[in-house]
Amino acid sequence: MNQLEIKFFWPLTEQTELNLDFNPSIQWNEEWRKRQLNTTAYSGSFLISDGGTGVISWSQPVTSSFVLRPSTKNVGKWELSESMFVYRPTKPNAVIRFMAKHLLGFKWHDEN
């Protein structure tokens, strides 16, 4: 009885070192972050649209609130956190509001 020797393909038996230098990309990332920190936040309202399927808007970057308002006529809004709101054109029923409040922590506010 003879033992057979299995010859593997060379990448499985030998790995060559590539000596890659990532310093230029690391330096670029650090410079980009510094530029982002040095930019001035302008006050005002901003509006972003994604081609007509919805509109994302937020007001005053100083207050750092985020508002999703898909249409101009809304009956209320979901408060997802202290500074994040989602406006809705229709009011969800009582079961949905109850479950969202207790399971997800979302609060419903009617528009005045």
C-alpha positions in Angstrom: 0.0 0.0 0.0 1.4 3.4 -1.0 0.4 6.8 0.2 -0.5 9.2 -2.5 0.8 12.8 -2.4 -1.7 15.5 -3.3 -0.3 18.4 -5.2 -2.2 21.5 -4.5 -2.5 24.6 -6.7 0.1 27.1 -5.6 -2.2 29.8 -4.1 -3.3 27.2 -1.5 0.3 26.5 -0.4 2.1 29.7 -0.9 1.0 33.3 -0.3 3.0 36.2 -1.6 3.1 39.5 0.3 1.7 42.3 -1.8 3.3 45.3 0.1 0.4 47.6 -0.6 0.7 51.2 0.6 -2.6 52.7 1.8 -1.1 56.0 3.1 -2.4 58.2 0.3 -6.0 57.0 0.8 -5.7 57.4 4.6 -4.3 60.9 4.2 -7.1 61.8 1.7 -9.7 60.6 4.2 -8.2 62.7 7.0 -8.1 65.8 4.8 -11.7 65.3 3.7 -12.9 64.9 7.3 -11.0 68.1 8.3 -12.7 70.0 5.4 -16.1 68.7 6.5 -15.5 69.9 10.0 -14.4 73.3 8.9 -17.4 74.0 6.7 -19.9 76.5 7.9 -23.5 75.4 8.4 -25.9 78.0 6.9 -29.2 78.5 8.5 -32.4 78.1 6.5 -34.6 75.4 5.1 -33.4 72.8 2.8 -35.5 70.6 0.5 -34.4 67.4 -1.3 -36.6 65.6 -3.8 -36.1 62.1 -5.3 -37.8 62.6 -8.6 -41.4 63.0 -7.5 -41.9 59.9 -5.4 -41.4 61.8 -2.2 -39.8 64.9 -0.6 -37.4 64.9 2.3 -37.0 68.2 4.1 -35.4 69.4 7.2 -35.2 72.7 8.8 -32.4 74.7 10.5 -29.3 72.6 10.7 -28.6 74.4 13.9 -31.5 72.7 15.6 -30.6 69.4 13.9 -34.1 68.2 13.4 -35.1 65.8 10.5 -38.6 66.0 9.0 -40.1 63.7 6.3 -43.0 65.5 4.7 -44.4 63.6 1.6 -47.2 66.1 0.8 -48.3 69.6 1.7 -51.6 68.5 3.3 -51.0 66.4 6.4 -53.3 65.5 9.3 -50.6 64.6 11.8 -47.1 63.4 12.3 -45.2 60.5 13.9 -42.5 61.6 16.4 -39.8 58.9 16.0 -37.4 60.7 18.4 -37.1 64.2 19.9 -35.8 65.6 16.6 -37.2 63.3 14.0 -40.7 63.6 12.6 -42.6 61.9 9.8 -45.8 63.6 8.5 -48.7 61.6 7.2 -51.6 62.6 5.0 -54.0 60.1 6.7 -54.4 59.4 10.3 -53.7 55.8 11.3 -56.4 53.9 13.2 -56.3 53.5 17.0 -54.8 50.0 16.9 -51.8 51.1 14.8 -51.2 54.2 17.0 -51.4 52.0 20.1 -49.0 49.4 18.8 -46.6 51.9 17.4 -46.5 53.7 20.7 -46.0 50.6 22.9 -43.8 48.5 20.6 -41.8 51.1 18.7 -42.0 54.1 20.9 -43.5 56.3 18.2 -45.8 59.1 19.3 -48.7 60.4 17.1 -49.4 64.1 17.1 -52.5 65.6 15.4 -52.0 68.8 13.4 -53.9 71.8 14.8 
